[in-house]
Protein backbone atom coordinates (compact mmCIF):
# COMPACT_ATOMS: atom_id res chain seq x y z
CA UNK A 1 0.00 0.00 0.00
CA UNK A 2 2.82 2.42 0.89
CA UNK A 3 4.54 1.67 -2.39
CA UNK A 4 1.36 2.45 -4.28
CA UNK A 5 0.99 5.76 -2.47
CA UNK A 6 4.56 6.72 -3.21
CA UNK A 7 4.16 5.71 -6.83
CA UNK A 8 1.01 7.79 -7.14
CA UNK A 9 2.72 10.77 -5.57
CA UNK A 10 5.66 10.42 -7.92
CA UNK A 11 3.33 10.10 -10.90
CA UNK A 12 1.45 13.20 -9.78
CA UNK A 13 4.66 15.24 -9.52
CA UNK A 14 5.74 14.08 -12.96
CA UNK A 15 2.35 14.96 -14.43
CA UNK A 16 2.46 18.43 -12.84
CA UNK A 17 5.94 18.90 -14.23
CA UNK A 18 4.77 18.00 -17.73
CA UNK A 19 1.82 20.32 -17.46
CA UNK A 20 4.09 23.16 -16.38
CA UNK A 21 6.41 22.44 -19.29
CA UNK A 22 3.56 22.40 -21.82
CA UNK A 23 1.81 25.44 -20.43
CA UNK A 24 1.27 28.16 -23.03
CA UNK A 25 3.32 31.28 -22.38
CA UNK A 26 1.54 34.31 -20.99
CA UNK A 27 2.16 36.37 -24.09
CA UNK A 28 -0.19 34.05 -26.05
CA UNK A 29 -3.04 34.11 -23.51
CA UNK A 30 -4.52 37.29 -24.90
CA UNK A 31 -4.48 36.02 -28.46
CA UNK A 32 -6.16 32.75 -27.50
CA UNK A 33 -8.77 34.57 -25.44
CA UNK A 34 -9.51 36.91 -28.31
CA UNK A 35 -9.71 34.02 -30.79
CA UNK A 36 -11.97 32.08 -28.42
CA UNK A 37 -14.36 35.00 -28.04
CA UNK A 38 -14.41 35.48 -31.80
CA UNK A 39 -15.41 31.83 -32.31
CA UNK A 40 -18.18 32.18 -29.74
CA UNK A 41 -19.55 35.24 -31.55
CA UNK A 42 -19.42 33.39 -34.87
CA UNK A 43 -21.32 30.47 -33.41
CA UNK A 44 -23.94 32.77 -31.95
CA UNK A 45 -24.43 34.47 -35.32
CA UNK A 46 -24.70 31.08 -37.02
CA UNK A 47 -27.36 29.89 -34.58
CA UNK A 48 -29.30 33.13 -35.00
CA UNK A 49 -29.21 32.76 -38.77
CA UNK A 50 -30.26 29.11 -38.54
CA UNK A 51 -33.17 30.08 -36.32
CA UNK A 52 -34.46 32.58 -38.88
CA UNK A 53 -34.25 29.91 -41.59
CA UNK A 54 -36.68 27.60 -39.82
CA UNK A 55 -39.96 26.89 -41.65
CA UNK A 56 -42.93 29.07 -40.71
CA UNK A 57 -45.19 27.95 -37.93
CA UNK A 58 -48.33 26.03 -38.72
CA UNK A 59 -51.32 28.26 -39.36
CA UNK A 60 -54.00 28.28 -36.73
CA UNK A 61 -57.08 30.31 -35.92
CA UNK A 62 -60.75 30.33 -36.77
CA UNK A 63 -60.31 31.78 -40.26
CA UNK A 64 -57.78 29.12 -41.23
CA UNK A 65 -59.96 26.34 -39.79
CA UNK A 66 -62.99 27.54 -41.75
CA UNK A 67 -60.91 27.80 -44.92
CA UNK A 68 -59.48 24.32 -44.45
CA UNK A 69 -62.89 22.69 -44.00
CA UNK A 70 -64.63 24.70 -46.72
CA UNK A 71 -61.94 24.01 -49.32
CA UNK A 72 -63.19 20.46 -50.17
CA UNK A 73 -66.62 21.94 -51.00
CA UNK A 74 -65.48 25.06 -52.83
CA UNK A 75 -62.95 23.12 -54.92
CA UNK A 76 -65.03 19.96 -55.31
CA UNK A 77 -64.82 20.23 -59.10
CA UNK A 78 -61.06 19.74 -58.90
CA UNK A 79 -61.28 16.48 -56.99
CA UNK A 80 -60.46 13.64 -59.43
CA UNK A 81 -63.44 11.44 -58.59
CA UNK A 82 -65.93 14.33 -58.88
CA UNK A 83 -65.47 14.40 -62.65
CA UNK A 84 -66.99 10.93 -62.82
CA UNK A 85 -69.52 10.87 -59.99
CA UNK A 86 -71.53 13.99 -60.86
CA UNK A 87 -73.21 12.23 -63.78
CA UNK A 88 -74.53 9.51 -61.47
CA UNK A 89 -75.82 12.17 -59.07
CA UNK A 90 -77.67 13.94 -61.90
CA UNK A 91 -79.23 10.69 -63.08
CA UNK A 92 -80.42 9.82 -59.57
CA UNK A 93 -81.96 13.28 -59.20
CA UNK A 94 -84.04 12.74 -62.34
CA UNK A 95 -84.95 9.25 -61.13
CA UNK A 96 -86.07 10.63 -57.74
CA UNK A 97 -88.35 13.15 -59.51
CA UNK A 98 -89.93 10.33 -61.51
CA UNK A 99 -90.40 8.13 -58.45
CA UNK A 100 -92.02 10.96 -56.47
CA UNK A 101 -94.44 11.66 -59.31
CA UNK A 102 -95.34 7.98 -59.74
CA UNK A 103 -95.75 7.38 -56.01
CA UNK A 104 -98.17 10.30 -55.66
CA UNK A 105 -100.33 9.72 -58.74
CA UNK A 106 -100.10 6.17 -59.99
CA UNK A 107 -99.43 3.76 -57.13
CA UNK A 108 -101.21 3.79 -53.80
CA UNK A 109 -99.02 4.88 -50.91
CA UNK A 110 -99.80 1.98 -48.57
CA UNK A 111 -97.61 -0.28 -50.70
CA UNK A 112 -94.51 1.61 -49.53
CA UNK A 113 -95.22 1.87 -45.81
CA UNK A 114 -93.02 -1.12 -45.05
CA UNK A 115 -90.21 -0.08 -47.39
CA UNK A 116 -88.50 1.77 -44.56
CA UNK A 117 -87.45 -1.54 -43.05
CA UNK A 118 -85.04 -2.18 -45.92
CA UNK A 119 -83.04 0.87 -44.90
CA UNK A 120 -81.26 -1.35 -42.36
CA UNK A 121 -79.54 -2.98 -45.33
CA UNK A 122 -77.55 0.24 -45.72
CA UNK A 123 -75.57 -0.66 -42.59
CA UNK A 124 -74.45 -3.95 -44.12
CA UNK A 125 -73.66 -2.20 -47.39
CA UNK A 126 -71.61 0.39 -45.50
CA UNK A 127 -69.51 -2.30 -43.82
CA UNK A 128 -68.84 -3.93 -47.18
CA UNK A 129 -67.82 -0.58 -48.65
CA UNK A 130 -65.37 -0.02 -45.80
CA UNK A 131 -63.75 -3.37 -46.48
CA UNK A 132 -63.66 -2.59 -50.21
CA UNK A 133 -62.00 0.78 -49.66
CA UNK A 134 -59.45 -0.55 -47.18
CA UNK A 135 -58.44 -3.37 -49.52
CA UNK A 136 -57.99 -0.95 -52.42
CA UNK A 137 -56.00 1.54 -50.32
CA UNK A 138 -53.68 -1.19 -49.06
CA UNK A 139 -52.77 -1.94 -52.66
CA UNK A 140 -52.15 1.77 -53.34
CA UNK A 141 -49.97 2.17 -50.25
CA UNK A 142 -48.00 -0.98 -50.96
CA UNK A 143 -47.24 0.35 -54.44
CA UNK A 144 -46.07 3.64 -52.95
CA UNK A 145 -43.76 1.85 -50.53
CA UNK A 146 -42.28 -0.19 -53.37
CA UNK A 147 -41.49 2.91 -55.41
CA UNK A 148 -40.09 4.58 -52.31
CA UNK A 149 -37.81 1.57 -51.89
CA UNK A 150 -36.73 1.97 -55.53
CA UNK A 151 -35.77 5.58 -54.79
CA UNK A 152 -33.72 4.56 -51.76
CA UNK A 153 -31.93 1.66 -53.47
CA UNK A 154 -31.14 3.83 -56.49
CA UNK A 155 -29.52 6.43 -54.27
CA UNK A 156 -27.61 3.93 -52.13
CA UNK A 157 -26.12 1.95 -54.99
CA UNK A 158 -25.08 5.13 -56.81
CA UNK A 159 -23.44 6.55 -53.68
CA UNK A 160 -21.39 3.37 -53.30
CA UNK A 161 -20.41 3.42 -56.96
CA UNK A 162 -19.28 7.03 -56.68
CA UNK A 163 -17.02 6.16 -53.73
CA UNK A 164 -15.06 3.61 -55.83
CA UNK A 165 -11.94 5.30 -57.23
CA UNK A 166 -11.07 2.24 -59.32
CA UNK A 167 -14.00 2.79 -61.72
CA UNK A 168 -13.65 5.28 -64.55
CA UNK A 169 -16.01 8.30 -64.52
CA UNK A 170 -17.46 7.36 -67.91
CA UNK A 171 -18.49 3.94 -66.59
CA UNK A 172 -20.05 5.56 -63.53
CA UNK A 173 -22.11 7.79 -65.80
CA UNK A 174 -23.19 4.77 -67.82
CA UNK A 175 -24.24 2.99 -64.63
CA UNK A 176 -26.25 6.03 -63.54
CA UNK A 177 -28.04 6.11 -66.89
CA UNK A 178 -29.00 2.45 -66.45
CA UNK A 179 -30.41 3.11 -62.97
CA UNK A 180 -32.49 6.01 -64.26
CA UNK A 181 -33.60 4.04 -67.32
CA UNK A 182 -34.78 1.20 -65.07
CA UNK A 183 -37.22 3.47 -63.24
CA UNK A 184 -38.68 4.79 -66.50
CA UNK A 185 -38.77 1.30 -67.99
CA UNK A 186 -40.66 0.01 -64.95
CA UNK A 187 -43.14 2.87 -65.24
CA UNK A 188 -43.88 1.99 -68.88
CA UNK A 189 -44.02 -1.71 -68.07
CA UNK A 190 -46.68 -1.17 -65.39
CA UNK A 191 -48.68 1.11 -67.71
CA UNK A 192 -48.44 -1.24 -70.72
CA UNK A 193 -46.75 1.42 -72.85
CA UNK A 194 -43.57 1.35 -74.95
CA UNK A 195 -40.93 4.11 -75.10
CA UNK A 196 -40.87 5.90 -78.45
CA UNK A 197 -37.12 6.51 -78.21
CA UNK A 198 -34.24 4.35 -76.95
CA UNK A 199 -33.56 4.77 -73.26
CA UNK A 200 -30.10 6.24 -72.47
CA UNK A 201 -27.59 3.52 -71.69
CA UNK A 202 -29.86 0.81 -73.08
CA UNK A 203 -29.96 1.31 -76.84
CA UNK A 204 -32.37 -0.25 -79.35
CA UNK A 205 -34.49 -3.18 -78.18
CA UNK A 206 -35.57 -6.31 -80.00
CA UNK A 207 -39.17 -7.52 -80.08
CA UNK A 208 -38.55 -10.01 -77.28
CA UNK A 209 -36.82 -7.42 -75.07
CA UNK A 210 -39.66 -4.90 -75.51
CA UNK A 211 -42.02 -7.28 -73.71
CA UNK A 212 -40.15 -6.74 -70.44
CA UNK A 213 -37.88 -3.71 -70.70
CA UNK A 214 -37.06 -3.48 -66.94
CA UNK A 215 -35.75 -7.04 -67.04
CA UNK A 216 -33.45 -6.13 -69.93
CA UNK A 217 -32.16 -3.03 -68.13
CA UNK A 218 -31.56 -4.98 -64.91
CA UNK A 219 -29.58 -7.56 -66.90
CA UNK A 220 -27.32 -4.81 -68.24
CA UNK A 221 -26.78 -3.55 -64.67
CA UNK A 222 -25.77 -7.04 -63.56
CA UNK A 223 -23.46 -7.41 -66.56
CA UNK A 224 -21.71 -4.16 -65.70
CA UNK A 225 -21.28 -5.14 -62.05
CA UNK A 226 -19.92 -8.54 -63.08
CA UNK A 227 -17.47 -6.90 -65.47
CA UNK A 228 -16.15 -4.65 -62.69
CA UNK A 229 -15.79 -7.69 -60.46
CA UNK A 230 -13.78 -9.59 -63.08
CA UNK A 231 -11.54 -6.58 -63.79
CA UNK A 232 -10.76 -6.20 -60.09
CA UNK A 233 -12.43 -2.80 -59.75
CA UNK A 234 -14.76 -4.12 -57.03
CA UNK A 235 -13.71 -6.42 -54.20
CA UNK A 236 -15.76 -9.27 -52.80
CA UNK A 237 -17.33 -7.35 -49.91
CA UNK A 238 -18.35 -4.37 -52.04
CA UNK A 239 -19.64 -6.73 -54.74
CA UNK A 240 -21.97 -8.36 -52.21
CA UNK A 241 -23.26 -4.96 -51.10
CA UNK A 242 -23.91 -3.81 -54.67
CA UNK A 243 -25.57 -7.12 -55.49
CA UNK A 244 -28.01 -6.60 -52.61
CA UNK A 245 -29.19 -3.29 -54.08
CA UNK A 246 -29.37 -4.70 -57.62
CA UNK A 247 -31.38 -7.66 -56.33
CA UNK A 248 -34.02 -5.28 -54.98
CA UNK A 249 -34.69 -3.96 -58.48
CA UNK A 250 -36.19 -7.28 -59.56
CA UNK A 251 -37.95 -7.73 -56.22
CA UNK A 252 -39.65 -4.35 -56.63
CA UNK A 253 -40.70 -5.15 -60.19
CA UNK A 254 -42.13 -8.51 -59.14
CA UNK A 255 -44.12 -6.96 -56.29
CA UNK A 256 -45.51 -4.24 -58.56
CA UNK A 257 -46.51 -6.85 -61.14
CA UNK A 258 -48.29 -8.80 -58.39
CA UNK A 259 -50.38 -5.72 -57.53
CA UNK A 260 -51.14 -4.96 -61.16
CA UNK A 261 -51.95 -8.50 -62.30
CA UNK A 262 -53.96 -9.56 -59.24
CA UNK A 263 -57.04 -7.34 -59.00
CA UNK A 264 -59.75 -7.78 -56.42
CA UNK A 265 -62.00 -10.74 -57.22
CA UNK A 266 -64.54 -10.03 -59.96
CA UNK A 267 -67.40 -11.64 -58.03
CA UNK A 268 -66.77 -9.41 -55.05
CA UNK A 269 -66.68 -6.26 -57.17
CA UNK A 270 -69.82 -7.27 -59.05
CA UNK A 271 -71.62 -8.04 -55.79
CA UNK A 272 -70.70 -4.63 -54.38
CA UNK A 273 -71.97 -2.77 -57.42
CA UNK A 274 -75.20 -4.77 -57.44
CA UNK A 275 -75.77 -3.89 -53.79
CA UNK A 276 -75.09 -0.18 -54.37
CA UNK A 277 -77.35 -0.05 -57.43
CA UNK A 278 -80.27 -1.87 -55.79
CA UNK A 279 -79.98 0.23 -52.64
CA UNK A 280 -80.03 3.50 -54.61
CA UNK A 281 -82.91 2.34 -56.82
CA UNK A 282 -85.05 1.41 -53.82
CA UNK A 283 -84.18 4.46 -51.70
CA UNK A 284 -86.50 7.02 -53.42
CA UNK A 285 -89.52 4.71 -53.12
CA UNK A 286 -89.57 4.52 -49.34
CA UNK A 287 -88.17 8.02 -48.70
CA UNK A 288 -90.86 9.61 -50.88
CA UNK A 289 -93.45 8.54 -48.29
CA UNK A 290 -91.64 10.37 -45.52
CA UNK A 291 -90.28 13.52 -47.20
CA UNK A 292 -91.39 16.00 -49.80
CA UNK A 293 -89.55 16.26 -53.10
CA UNK A 294 -87.45 19.19 -51.85
CA UNK A 295 -86.12 17.10 -48.96
CA UNK A 296 -86.00 13.91 -51.00
CA UNK A 297 -83.68 15.31 -53.68
CA UNK A 298 -80.83 16.37 -51.33
CA UNK A 299 -80.98 13.05 -49.47
CA UNK A 300 -80.85 11.02 -52.68
CA UNK A 301 -78.07 13.13 -54.21
CA UNK A 302 -75.89 13.02 -51.08
CA UNK A 303 -76.34 9.26 -50.73
CA UNK A 304 -75.51 8.74 -54.39
CA UNK A 305 -72.46 10.97 -54.17
CA UNK A 306 -70.91 9.05 -51.31
CA UNK A 307 -71.88 5.50 -52.29
CA UNK A 308 -70.87 5.85 -55.94
CA UNK A 309 -67.87 8.03 -55.05
CA UNK A 310 -66.41 5.51 -52.61
CA UNK A 311 -66.75 2.73 -55.19
CA UNK A 312 -65.10 4.83 -57.91
CA UNK A 313 -62.25 5.82 -55.58
CA UNK A 314 -61.66 2.17 -54.70
CA UNK A 315 -61.69 1.30 -58.39
CA UNK A 316 -59.06 3.95 -59.11
CA UNK A 317 -56.63 3.24 -56.28
CA UNK A 318 -56.72 -0.57 -56.53
CA UNK A 319 -54.53 -0.18 -59.64
CA UNK A 320 -52.15 2.59 -58.50
CA UNK A 321 -49.92 2.68 -61.60
CA UNK A 322 -52.28 4.38 -64.09
CA UNK A 323 -52.90 7.95 -65.20
CA UNK A 324 -55.83 8.92 -62.95
CA UNK A 325 -55.52 11.78 -60.51
CA UNK A 326 -55.60 9.42 -57.52
CA UNK A 327 -52.91 7.10 -58.91
CA UNK A 328 -49.27 7.21 -57.87
CA UNK A 329 -47.25 10.12 -59.37
CA UNK A 330 -44.86 7.82 -61.23
CA UNK A 331 -43.69 10.60 -63.55
CA UNK A 332 -42.64 12.72 -60.60
CA UNK A 333 -40.98 9.81 -58.80
CA UNK A 334 -38.97 8.95 -61.90
CA UNK A 335 -38.01 12.60 -62.28
CA UNK A 336 -36.83 12.61 -58.65
CA UNK A 337 -34.68 9.52 -59.28
CA UNK A 338 -33.24 11.16 -62.38
CA UNK A 339 -32.34 14.36 -60.53
CA UNK A 340 -30.76 12.53 -57.59
CA UNK A 341 -28.75 10.03 -59.64
CA UNK A 342 -27.61 12.80 -61.99
CA UNK A 343 -26.33 14.73 -59.00
CA UNK A 344 -24.47 11.72 -57.56
CA UNK A 345 -22.88 10.28 -60.71
CA UNK A 346 -22.71 13.45 -62.83
CA UNK A 347 -25.14 12.29 -65.49
CA UNK A 348 -25.88 15.06 -67.98
CA UNK A 349 -29.09 16.92 -67.25
CA UNK A 350 -29.92 17.26 -70.94
CA UNK A 351 -30.46 13.51 -71.33
CA UNK A 352 -34.17 13.08 -71.95
CA UNK A 353 -35.45 9.91 -70.37
CA UNK A 354 -39.10 10.77 -71.00
CA UNK A 355 -41.30 13.14 -72.94
CA UNK A 356 -43.96 13.21 -70.24
CA UNK A 357 -45.00 16.45 -68.59
CA UNK A 358 -43.03 16.54 -65.35
CA UNK A 359 -45.24 19.01 -63.53
CA UNK A 360 -45.60 19.59 -59.79
CA UNK A 361 -48.55 17.95 -58.09
CA UNK A 362 -51.14 19.98 -56.22
CA UNK A 363 -52.88 19.25 -52.96
CA UNK A 364 -56.05 21.29 -53.18
CA UNK A 365 -56.97 20.46 -49.58
CA UNK A 366 -53.85 22.22 -48.24
CA UNK A 367 -52.99 25.12 -50.55
CA UNK A 368 -53.59 26.53 -54.02
CA UNK A 369 -49.89 26.36 -54.93
CA UNK A 370 -47.76 23.42 -55.95
CA UNK A 371 -46.05 21.12 -53.54
CA UNK A 372 -42.43 22.09 -52.92
CA UNK A 373 -40.50 20.20 -55.61
CA UNK A 374 -37.25 20.21 -53.65
CA UNK A 375 -38.81 18.43 -50.71
CA UNK A 376 -40.56 15.78 -52.78
CA UNK A 377 -37.99 15.24 -55.49
CA UNK A 378 -40.30 16.65 -58.15
CA UNK A 379 -38.86 18.22 -61.26
CA UNK A 380 -40.32 21.55 -62.36
CA UNK A 381 -39.32 21.09 -65.97
CA UNK A 382 -41.78 20.23 -68.72
CA UNK A 383 -40.07 18.49 -71.57
CA UNK A 384 -41.69 18.04 -74.97
CA UNK A 385 -45.35 17.84 -73.98
CA UNK A 386 -47.42 15.50 -76.09
CA UNK A 387 -51.02 14.38 -76.09
CA UNK A 388 -50.30 11.00 -74.58
CA UNK A 389 -49.27 11.75 -70.98
CA UNK A 390 -46.83 8.86 -70.90
CA UNK A 391 -45.43 8.62 -74.43
CA UNK A 392 -41.71 8.84 -75.00
Buried (B, 14 or more C-beta within 10 A) or exposed (E): EEEEEEEEEEEEEEEEEEEEEEEEEEEEEEEEEEEEEEEEEEEEEEEEEEEEEEEEEEEEEEEEEEEEEEBEEEBBEBBEBBEBBBEBBEEBBEBBBEBBEEBEEEEEEEEBEEBEEBEEEBEEBBEBBEEBBEBBBEBBEBBBEBBEBBBEBBBBBBBBBBEBEEBEEEBBBBBBBBBBBBBBBBBBBBBEBEBEEEBBBBEEBEEEBBEBBBBBBBEBBBEBBEEBBEEEBBEEEBBEEBBEBBEBBBEBBEBBBEBBEEEBEEEEBEEBEEBBEEBBEBBBBBBBBEBEBEEBBEBBBEBBBEBBBBBBBBBBBBBBBBEBBBBBBBBBBBBBBBBBBBEBBEBEEEBEBBBBBBBBEBEBEEEEEBBEBEEBBBBEEEBEEEEEEBBB
